[in-house]
Amino acid sequence: MTTLSGLKKQESGLFDVYPRFDVTPARAEGVYVFDQNEKKYLDLYGGHGVISIGHSHPEYIAQISHQLKQIGFYSNSVMMPIQEEFAEKLTALSGYTDHQLFFCNSGAEANENGLKLASFHTGKTKVIAFKGSFHGRTAAALNVTDNSRLSAPINKNNFDVVFLELNDEAALAEALKNKDVCAVIVEGIQGVGGLDAPSDDFLSFVSQACKEHEALLILDEVQSGYGRTGRFFAHQHANVSADIICMAKGMGNGFPIGGVLIAPHINATPGMLGTTFGGNHLACAAGIAVLDTLKKESLIENVAHVSDFLISELKTITSIKEIKGRGLMLGVEFDYPVKELRSKLLYDFQIFTGGSANPNLLRILPPLNITIEEITPFVQALKKVLK
Ligand SMILES: Cc1ncc(COP(=O)(O)O)c(C=O)c1O
Protein backbone atom coordinates (compact mmCIF):
# COMPACT_ATOMS: atom_id res chain seq x y z
CA MET A 1 0.00 0.00 0.00
CA THR A 2 1.37 3.45 -0.91
CA THR A 3 0.29 6.39 1.23
CA LEU A 4 -0.58 9.83 -0.13
CA SER A 5 2.93 11.13 0.52
CA GLY A 6 4.31 8.40 -1.71
CA LEU A 7 5.76 6.62 1.31
CA LYS A 8 5.03 2.92 1.27
CA LYS A 9 3.36 1.23 4.23
CA GLN A 10 5.01 -2.04 5.15
CA GLU A 11 2.97 -5.23 4.81
CA SER A 12 5.42 -7.96 5.66
CA GLY A 13 7.10 -9.87 8.46
CA LEU A 14 9.34 -6.87 9.18
CA PHE A 15 8.93 -4.81 12.35
CA ASP A 16 7.28 -1.74 10.89
CA VAL A 17 9.38 1.22 12.03
CA TYR A 18 10.46 2.73 8.70
CA PRO A 19 8.28 4.81 6.36
CA ARG A 20 9.63 3.75 2.96
CA PHE A 21 9.58 5.14 -0.56
CA ASP A 22 8.17 2.82 -3.18
CA VAL A 23 11.51 2.18 -4.89
CA THR A 24 13.43 -1.10 -4.79
CA PRO A 25 17.11 -0.58 -5.52
CA ALA A 26 18.61 -3.67 -7.14
CA ARG A 27 22.07 -2.39 -7.98
CA ALA A 28 24.08 0.82 -7.79
CA GLU A 29 27.06 2.42 -9.44
CA GLY A 30 28.81 5.70 -8.68
CA VAL A 31 26.14 8.30 -7.92
CA TYR A 32 23.30 6.22 -9.36
CA VAL A 33 20.94 3.59 -7.97
CA PHE A 34 18.99 1.30 -10.35
CA ASP A 35 15.72 -0.42 -9.50
CA GLN A 36 14.78 -3.95 -10.53
CA ASN A 37 13.58 -2.62 -13.91
CA GLU A 38 16.88 -0.75 -14.50
CA LYS A 39 15.19 2.60 -13.84
CA LYS A 40 18.02 4.97 -12.93
CA TYR A 41 17.94 7.27 -9.88
CA LEU A 42 20.38 10.04 -9.00
CA ASP A 43 21.40 9.49 -5.37
CA LEU A 44 21.65 12.85 -3.63
CA TYR A 45 20.96 11.18 -0.29
CA GLY A 46 23.85 8.68 -0.30
CA GLY A 47 21.80 6.16 1.64
CA HIS A 48 21.64 8.67 4.54
CA GLY A 49 25.09 10.20 4.12
CA VAL A 50 26.81 6.83 4.04
CA ILE A 51 28.08 6.58 0.48
CA SER A 52 31.33 8.52 0.41
CA ILE A 53 33.40 7.21 -2.52
CA GLY A 54 30.41 6.20 -4.67
CA HIS A 55 28.37 3.03 -4.95
CA SER A 56 30.21 -0.15 -5.97
CA HIS A 57 33.54 1.61 -6.41
CA PRO A 58 35.91 -0.85 -8.18
CA GLU A 59 38.73 -0.28 -5.65
CA TYR A 60 36.31 -0.90 -2.79
CA ILE A 61 35.02 -4.12 -4.36
CA ALA A 62 38.57 -5.30 -5.08
CA GLN A 63 39.90 -4.66 -1.57
CA ILE A 64 36.92 -6.23 0.20
CA SER A 65 36.90 -9.24 -2.16
CA HIS A 66 40.63 -9.76 -1.71
CA GLN A 67 40.31 -9.58 2.09
CA LEU A 68 37.34 -11.96 2.14
CA LYS A 69 39.44 -14.59 0.39
CA GLN A 70 42.18 -14.22 3.05
CA ILE A 71 40.27 -13.88 6.32
CA GLY A 72 36.97 -12.11 6.94
CA PHE A 73 36.83 -12.04 10.71
CA TYR A 74 38.70 -12.78 13.86
CA SER A 75 38.15 -11.24 17.27
CA ASN A 76 40.17 -8.44 18.86
CA SER A 77 42.13 -10.99 20.88
CA VAL A 78 44.80 -11.39 18.19
CA MET A 79 47.28 -9.21 16.30
CA MET A 80 45.65 -7.38 13.39
CA PRO A 81 48.11 -5.38 11.27
CA ILE A 82 45.22 -4.26 9.05
CA GLN A 83 43.89 -2.23 12.02
CA GLU A 84 47.30 -0.54 12.39
CA GLU A 85 47.31 0.27 8.67
CA PHE A 86 43.81 1.76 8.97
CA ALA A 87 44.77 3.88 11.99
CA GLU A 88 47.92 5.14 10.28
CA LYS A 89 46.08 6.12 7.10
CA LEU A 90 43.16 7.71 8.96
CA THR A 91 45.29 9.78 11.32
CA ALA A 92 47.53 10.92 8.44
CA LEU A 93 44.65 11.95 6.16
CA SER A 94 42.65 13.63 8.94
CA GLY A 95 45.66 15.44 10.40
CA TYR A 96 45.00 13.91 13.83
CA THR A 97 48.41 12.23 13.88
CA ASP A 98 48.69 12.14 17.69
CA HIS A 99 45.24 10.59 18.29
CA GLN A 100 44.57 6.86 18.68
CA LEU A 101 41.75 4.89 17.12
CA PHE A 102 39.12 2.65 18.69
CA PHE A 103 36.90 0.70 16.28
CA CYS A 104 33.20 -0.01 16.67
CA ASN A 105 30.24 -0.62 14.34
CA SER A 106 27.94 2.39 14.13
CA GLY A 107 27.52 6.07 14.89
CA ALA A 108 25.56 5.54 18.08
CA GLU A 109 28.19 3.15 19.34
CA ALA A 110 30.97 5.63 18.53
CA ASN A 111 29.20 8.30 20.62
CA GLU A 112 28.40 5.80 23.36
CA ASN A 113 32.08 4.97 23.68
CA GLY A 114 33.13 8.61 23.38
CA LEU A 115 30.84 9.62 26.25
CA LYS A 116 31.99 6.71 28.42
CA LEU A 117 35.63 7.62 27.79
CA ALA A 118 35.01 11.22 28.84
CA SER A 119 33.44 10.00 32.05
CA PHE A 120 36.18 7.43 32.70
CA HIS A 121 38.84 10.08 32.11
CA THR A 122 37.37 12.90 34.19
CA GLY A 123 35.51 10.84 36.80
CA LYS A 124 32.51 13.14 36.22
CA THR A 125 28.99 12.42 34.95
CA LYS A 126 27.31 15.58 33.65
CA VAL A 127 27.24 16.32 29.89
CA ILE A 128 26.46 19.43 27.85
CA ALA A 129 24.70 18.86 24.51
CA PHE A 130 22.81 21.14 22.12
CA LYS A 131 19.23 21.74 21.09
CA GLY A 132 18.40 20.00 17.81
CA SER A 133 21.10 17.36 18.35
CA PHE A 134 20.94 13.76 17.17
CA HIS A 135 23.65 11.40 18.42
CA GLY A 136 22.01 7.97 18.07
CA ARG A 137 19.64 5.58 19.80
CA THR A 138 21.75 3.65 22.32
CA ALA A 139 21.39 4.69 25.96
CA ALA A 140 24.07 7.36 26.39
CA ALA A 141 23.86 8.62 22.79
CA LEU A 142 20.09 8.92 23.11
CA ASN A 143 20.39 10.75 26.41
CA VAL A 144 22.32 13.55 24.65
CA THR A 145 19.89 13.55 21.69
CA ASP A 146 17.37 16.39 21.81
CA ASN A 147 14.28 14.34 21.00
CA SER A 148 12.39 12.91 23.95
CA ARG A 149 10.04 10.98 21.62
CA LEU A 150 12.85 8.51 20.97
CA SER A 151 13.22 7.64 24.66
CA ALA A 152 11.51 4.61 26.21
CA PRO A 153 10.65 4.72 29.93
CA ILE A 154 13.85 2.70 30.53
CA ASN A 155 15.89 5.62 29.14
CA LYS A 156 14.46 8.24 31.49
CA ASN A 157 16.76 7.96 34.53
CA ASN A 158 20.08 8.48 32.85
CA PHE A 159 23.01 10.82 33.54
CA ASP A 160 22.48 14.57 33.83
CA VAL A 161 22.40 16.46 30.50
CA VAL A 162 21.97 20.18 29.84
CA PHE A 163 20.77 21.13 26.34
CA LEU A 164 21.96 24.59 25.27
CA GLU A 165 21.24 26.71 22.21
CA LEU A 166 23.97 26.36 19.62
CA ASN A 167 26.33 29.34 19.57
CA ASP A 168 25.27 30.67 23.00
CA GLU A 169 28.65 31.39 24.61
CA ALA A 170 27.21 32.85 27.81
CA ALA A 171 25.01 29.80 28.44
CA LEU A 172 27.96 27.50 27.87
CA ALA A 173 30.17 29.40 30.29
CA GLU A 174 27.40 29.29 32.91
CA ALA A 175 26.82 25.54 32.44
CA LEU A 176 30.53 24.79 32.81
CA LYS A 177 31.26 27.03 35.76
CA ASN A 178 30.93 24.37 38.51
CA LYS A 179 33.53 22.15 36.81
CA ASP A 180 31.16 19.17 37.16
CA VAL A 181 30.89 18.49 33.40
CA CYS A 182 32.75 15.55 31.86
CA ALA A 183 32.04 16.39 28.21
CA VAL A 184 30.55 18.82 25.75
CA ILE A 185 29.24 16.88 22.74
CA VAL A 186 28.47 18.68 19.49
CA GLU A 187 27.89 17.71 15.86
CA GLY A 188 30.20 19.25 13.27
CA ILE A 189 26.98 20.20 11.48
CA GLN A 190 23.63 18.96 12.76
CA GLY A 191 22.33 16.37 10.30
CA VAL A 192 19.01 14.97 11.48
CA GLY A 193 18.24 18.27 13.24
CA GLY A 194 18.31 20.29 10.01
CA LEU A 195 21.82 21.53 9.12
CA ASP A 196 22.28 24.10 11.87
CA ALA A 197 25.91 24.30 12.92
CA PRO A 198 28.20 25.68 15.59
CA SER A 199 29.96 28.75 14.18
CA ASP A 200 33.74 28.61 13.87
CA ASP A 201 34.02 31.19 16.66
CA PHE A 202 31.71 29.23 18.91
CA LEU A 203 33.71 26.03 18.40
CA SER A 204 36.90 27.87 19.36
CA PHE A 205 35.13 29.19 22.45
CA VAL A 206 33.87 25.69 23.38
CA SER A 207 37.32 24.21 22.90
CA GLN A 208 38.95 26.81 25.15
CA ALA A 209 36.17 26.63 27.77
CA CYS A 210 36.46 22.83 27.92
CA LYS A 211 40.18 23.10 28.63
CA GLU A 212 39.59 25.66 31.38
CA HIS A 213 36.87 23.60 33.05
CA GLU A 214 38.46 20.14 32.72
CA ALA A 215 35.76 18.84 30.40
CA LEU A 216 36.45 16.94 27.18
CA LEU A 217 35.28 18.16 23.80
CA ILE A 218 33.54 15.40 21.82
CA LEU A 219 32.95 16.14 18.15
CA ASP A 220 30.24 13.98 16.63
CA GLU A 221 31.44 13.79 13.02
CA VAL A 222 29.34 10.71 12.23
CA GLN A 223 27.57 12.54 9.41
CA SER A 224 29.69 15.65 8.81
CA GLY A 225 33.05 13.86 8.76
CA TYR A 226 35.08 11.96 6.24
CA GLY A 227 35.46 14.84 3.77
CA ARG A 228 31.79 15.66 3.42
CA THR A 229 32.18 19.38 4.14
CA GLY A 230 35.39 19.97 2.16
CA ARG A 231 37.71 19.31 5.13
CA PHE A 232 38.31 15.87 6.61
CA PHE A 233 36.18 16.83 9.64
CA ALA A 234 33.71 19.74 9.65
CA HIS A 235 35.17 21.19 12.87
CA GLN A 236 38.54 21.58 11.14
CA HIS A 237 37.11 24.61 9.29
CA ALA A 238 37.30 26.29 12.72
CA ASN A 239 40.90 25.17 13.31
CA VAL A 240 40.02 23.56 16.62
CA SER A 241 41.19 20.21 17.86
CA ALA A 242 38.83 17.86 19.70
CA ASP A 243 39.68 15.41 22.47
CA ILE A 244 37.36 12.76 21.08
CA ILE A 245 36.05 12.50 17.51
CA CYS A 246 33.25 10.04 16.69
CA MET A 247 32.86 8.69 13.16
CA ALA A 248 30.76 6.20 11.18
CA LYS A 249 28.62 6.62 8.01
CA GLY A 250 31.13 7.56 5.24
CA MET A 251 33.89 5.61 6.95
CA GLY A 252 32.87 2.31 5.33
CA ASN A 253 30.93 3.51 2.24
CA GLY A 254 28.13 1.20 3.33
CA PHE A 255 30.11 -1.39 5.27
CA PRO A 256 29.03 -0.99 8.92
CA ILE A 257 31.99 0.48 10.75
CA GLY A 258 32.41 3.22 13.32
CA GLY A 259 35.39 4.67 15.10
CA VAL A 260 36.53 6.97 17.86
CA LEU A 261 39.70 9.08 17.57
CA ILE A 262 41.10 9.67 21.04
CA ALA A 263 43.60 12.33 22.19
CA PRO A 264 46.90 11.09 23.66
CA HIS A 265 46.19 12.52 27.13
CA ILE A 266 43.31 10.01 27.54
CA ASN A 267 44.77 6.77 28.82
CA ALA A 268 43.60 3.33 27.74
CA THR A 269 43.35 0.53 30.28
CA PRO A 270 42.70 -3.10 29.29
CA GLY A 271 39.00 -3.88 29.05
CA MET A 272 37.93 -0.23 29.35
CA LEU A 273 36.15 -0.41 25.96
CA GLY A 274 35.46 -3.42 23.80
CA THR A 275 33.44 -4.95 20.98
CA THR A 276 33.13 -8.28 19.18
CA PHE A 277 32.76 -7.07 15.61
CA GLY A 278 34.47 -3.65 15.70
CA GLY A 279 37.58 -3.42 13.53
CA ASN A 280 37.22 -6.85 11.95
CA HIS A 281 39.32 -7.67 8.88
CA LEU A 282 36.56 -7.07 6.35
CA ALA A 283 35.46 -3.79 7.90
CA CYS A 284 39.07 -2.60 7.89
CA ALA A 285 39.49 -3.56 4.23
CA ALA A 286 36.38 -1.52 3.40
CA GLY A 287 37.57 1.42 5.49
CA ILE A 288 41.08 1.39 3.99
CA ALA A 289 39.60 1.32 0.47
CA VAL A 290 37.60 4.44 1.37
CA LEU A 291 40.66 6.29 2.67
CA ASP A 292 42.81 5.22 -0.30
CA THR A 293 40.14 6.42 -2.72
CA LEU A 294 39.47 9.71 -0.92
CA LYS A 295 43.18 10.43 -1.30
CA LYS A 296 43.82 9.01 -4.77
CA GLU A 297 40.82 10.72 -6.36
CA SER A 298 41.19 13.99 -4.38
CA LEU A 299 37.58 13.69 -3.32
CA ILE A 300 37.80 16.27 -0.54
CA GLU A 301 38.89 18.85 -3.13
CA ASN A 302 36.07 17.66 -5.39
CA VAL A 303 33.55 18.35 -2.61
CA ALA A 304 34.56 22.03 -2.48
CA HIS A 305 34.47 22.32 -6.29
CA VAL A 306 31.02 20.75 -6.77
CA SER A 307 29.64 22.50 -3.70
CA ASP A 308 30.66 25.95 -5.01
CA PHE A 309 28.84 25.21 -8.27
CA LEU A 310 25.72 23.86 -6.55
CA ILE A 311 25.45 26.71 -4.07
CA SER A 312 25.85 29.35 -6.77
CA GLU A 313 23.14 27.67 -8.86
CA LEU A 314 20.78 27.30 -5.87
CA LYS A 315 21.21 30.98 -5.07
CA THR A 316 19.57 31.84 -8.40
CA ILE A 317 16.33 30.11 -7.35
CA THR A 318 14.31 32.81 -5.63
CA SER A 319 11.88 30.52 -3.79
CA ILE A 320 14.76 29.07 -1.75
CA LYS A 321 14.79 30.80 1.62
CA GLU A 322 18.20 29.71 2.87
CA ILE A 323 21.04 27.36 2.00
CA LYS A 324 22.53 25.77 5.11
CA GLY A 325 25.53 23.54 5.71
CA ARG A 326 28.87 23.19 3.99
CA GLY A 327 30.44 21.25 1.15
CA LEU A 328 28.21 18.36 0.13
CA MET A 329 26.24 18.39 3.38
CA LEU A 330 23.68 20.99 2.41
CA GLY A 331 20.20 21.97 3.56
CA VAL A 332 17.94 23.77 1.12
CA GLU A 333 15.27 25.54 3.13
CA PHE A 334 11.91 26.78 1.88
CA ASP A 335 9.01 28.66 3.47
CA TYR A 336 6.83 25.56 3.26
CA PRO A 337 7.11 21.79 3.90
CA VAL A 338 9.17 19.90 1.30
CA LYS A 339 7.41 16.53 1.59
CA GLU A 340 5.65 16.96 -1.75
CA LEU A 341 8.76 18.38 -3.43
CA ARG A 342 10.82 15.36 -2.31
CA SER A 343 8.20 12.98 -3.69
CA LYS A 344 8.12 14.88 -6.99
CA LEU A 345 11.91 14.83 -7.28
CA LEU A 346 11.90 11.10 -6.63
CA TYR A 347 8.96 9.92 -8.71
CA ASP A 348 8.99 12.47 -11.56
CA PHE A 349 12.72 13.16 -11.86
CA GLN A 350 14.27 10.04 -10.26
CA ILE A 351 16.30 12.02 -7.73
CA PHE A 352 16.74 10.89 -4.12
CA THR A 353 16.98 13.68 -1.53
CA GLY A 354 16.80 13.63 2.27
CA GLY A 355 14.53 15.26 4.83
CA SER A 356 15.26 16.30 8.42
CA ALA A 357 13.53 17.37 11.63
CA ASN A 358 12.92 20.70 9.88
CA PRO A 359 9.96 19.92 7.58
CA ASN A 360 10.87 22.82 5.27
CA LEU A 361 14.36 21.57 4.47
CA LEU A 362 15.75 19.28 1.75
CA ARG A 363 18.91 17.52 2.89
CA ILE A 364 21.55 16.92 0.22
CA LEU A 365 24.20 14.27 0.95
CA PRO A 366 25.50 12.90 -2.37
CA PRO A 367 28.49 10.61 -2.82
CA LEU A 368 31.64 12.75 -2.63
CA ASN A 369 32.75 11.80 -6.13
CA ILE A 370 29.74 13.40 -7.80
CA THR A 371 30.61 15.70 -10.70
CA ILE A 372 29.09 19.02 -11.76
CA GLU A 373 27.61 17.28 -14.78
CA GLU A 374 25.98 14.63 -12.60
CA ILE A 375 24.48 17.11 -10.11
CA THR A 376 23.16 19.51 -12.77
CA PRO A 377 19.88 17.56 -13.38
CA PHE A 378 18.97 18.30 -9.74
CA VAL A 379 19.27 22.04 -10.33
CA GLN A 380 17.28 21.72 -13.56
CA ALA A 381 14.56 19.68 -11.82
CA LEU A 382 14.28 22.21 -8.99
CA LYS A 383 14.00 25.08 -11.47
CA LYS A 384 11.27 23.21 -13.34
CA VAL A 385 9.25 22.27 -10.26
CA LEU A 386 9.62 25.64 -8.53
CA LYS A 387 8.99 27.86 -11.58
C1 LIG B 1 25.43 13.04 13.81
C2 LIG B 1 24.97 11.63 14.03
N1 LIG B 1 25.41 10.95 15.09
C3 LIG B 1 25.06 9.67 15.31
C4 LIG B 1 24.21 9.02 14.45
C5 LIG B 1 23.82 7.59 14.71
O1 LIG B 1 24.45 6.76 13.82
P1 LIG B 1 23.96 5.23 13.62
O2 LIG B 1 22.62 5.29 12.98
O3 LIG B 1 25.03 4.63 12.75
O4 LIG B 1 23.93 4.63 14.99
C6 LIG B 1 23.72 9.69 13.32
C7 LIG B 1 22.80 9.01 12.38
O5 LIG B 1 22.12 9.60 11.58
C8 LIG B 1 24.11 11.03 13.10
O6 LIG B 1 23.68 11.72 12.04
The ligand as an ORCA input file, in Angstrom:
! r2SCAN-3c Opt
* xyz 0 1
  C      25.431     13.035     13.811
  C      24.969     11.634     14.027
  N      25.410     10.948     15.094
  C      25.055      9.674     15.306
  C      24.207      9.017     14.451
  C      23.817      7.590     14.715
  O      24.454      6.760     13.820
  P      23.961      5.234     13.624
  O      22.623      5.293     12.983
  O      25.033      4.629     12.754
  O      23.934      4.633     14.990
  C      23.717      9.690     13.322
  C      22.797      9.013     12.381
  O      22.122      9.602     11.584
  C      24.112     11.029     13.101
  O      23.675     11.717     12.044
*
